[in-house]
Amino acid sequence: MHKDESRPDEPAGSIAVPLALRRVLGLVVSGAATNRAEIARRSGLARSTVGQQVDHLVGTGILEEVESRRSVRGRPPRVLEISPQAGTVAVADVDSAESQVAIADLGRRVIARDTVAVPIGSGPRPVLDAVTGKLRELLEKHHRDPARVREVVVGLPGPVDFEQGCSVQPTGMPGWDGYPVAEHLRGQFGAPVVVDNDVNLMALGEVAHAGMETPLLCIKIAGGIGSGLITASGAVYRGADGAAGDIGHIRAPGGGNVLCGCGNVGCVGAIASHRAVLRGLGIPESTDDDPLYGTRELARRIADSDPTALHAVRQAATEIGEVVAMLVHMFNPRTLVLAGPLSELRDDLVSAVRAAVYQRALPLATRKLTITATQLKGTSGLHGGIALATRDVFSPAGIARLLGDEPPMEGSPG
């Protein structure tokens, strides 16, 4: 595992996992091999060794051997899959107005997802308690044993200390600075907890679930502006202190003296974020009846081709494009994904960002660059969290925990 991908609370495994078992499981998890013969051929292990390890993994409930669903003549071949009952991962994507939560099996199949309408400004305890309650509700409804939650992943919309599992000096998140999010949720679920920046998870989701090419740069344009970078090797780049990607505080060419929440002036997030566009148009972000009023109202105006709204979005996109062009030169990504509520408003934002990037960046940096809106809409963070969790579960230490777990297998999901 890449150094930057290690889990902060990774305990030493109490079970020594044989290398042969890790090879066998790794081939099945990656999809590189789906039956015993393929595993033997790709791993170089003796068929008897493969059979022994497969039998052990099936016996412990981590893998299952089932008939292939493909249409073939004669008796269908037997294939190996991760057992749906091997365990569950739980994910929360916390945002300004509400949080999304989901549970999935270890094969990354989403079992259920829902929304928690507690704004982040309420503070960490109310938000995390609501998230915990909703996740427990989903586990119970779908007959997933809470004791077999293998990992919990939480995305937060601000800088995150990945090692300590907490947010660090976030703007617009009162009470969250240094709050022990990972520790809080470990106490609720008794499972390893990973806390990451939300855009890092979104970027990972675009690669793992949508199949986007790496290196990938994901830009989220919401209450602020942030970015997540997935390297060519598939690792998340977080930086030395979790501040990597906090691009909303880069000074924009047209920033002038507009005051930002960070205390500086001219930040691109202060003039071109979704929140800034709403403010410029005089649209409230939320009302007592609708926490997403601003998002819906701006979408309505854009759909009606309101010229003032169209101009505001295009102007914001141009400012963002100037900053993104600089990032394209620095990181030379293969894919640039735009996410957040502004990216879902027709093609105006994507087109304007694309125009600015191609105008400002040199041809060498853009000749193979794909610039697109997210294909996952608002679920990329959830899919990224699931991918990160399952990657950890099938790490050497995670496999040791799986093999050392002896509760009875949970019932079939509803």
Sequence and secondary structure as in RCSB ss.txt:
>XXXX:A:sequence
MHKDESRPDEPAGSIAVPLALRRVLGLVVSGAATNRAEIARRSGLARSTVGQQVDHLVGTGILEEVESRRSVRGR
PPRVLEISPQAGTVAVADVDSAESQVAIADLGRRVIARDTVAVPIGSGPRPVLDAVTGKLRELLEKHHRDPARVR
EVVVGLPGPVDFEQGCSVQPTGMPGWDGYPVAEHLRGQFGAPVVVDNDVNLMALGEVAHAGMETPLLCIKIAGGI
GSGLITASGAVYRGADGAAGDIGHIRAPGGGNVLCGCGNVGCVGAIASHRAVLRGLGIPESTDDDPLYGTRELAR
RIADSDPTALHAVRQAATEIGEVVAMLVHMFNPRTLVLAGPLSELRDDLVSAVRAAVYQRALPLATRKLTITATQ
LKGTSGLHGGIALATRDVFSPAGIARLLGDEPPMEGSPG
>XXXX:A:secstr
  GGG  TT    SS   HHHHHHHHHHHHTS  SHHHHHHHH   HHHHHHHHHHHHHTTSEEEEE  S  SSS
  EEEEE TTS EEEEEEE SS EEEEEEETT  EEEEEEE   GGG HHHHHHHHHHHHHHHHHHTT  GGGEE
EEEEEESS EETTTTEE S SS TT BT  HHHHHHHHHSS EEEEEHHHHHHHHHHHTT   SSEEEEEESSSE
EEEEE TTS EE  SSS TT GGGSB TT TT B TTS BSBHHHHHSHHHHHHHHT  S  SS TTHHHHHHHH
HHHTT HHHHHHHHHHHHHHHHHHHHHHHHH  SEEEEESGGGGSTTHHHHHHHHHHHHHS HHHHTT EEEE S
SGGGHHHHHHHHHHHHHHTSHHHHHHHHH  S       
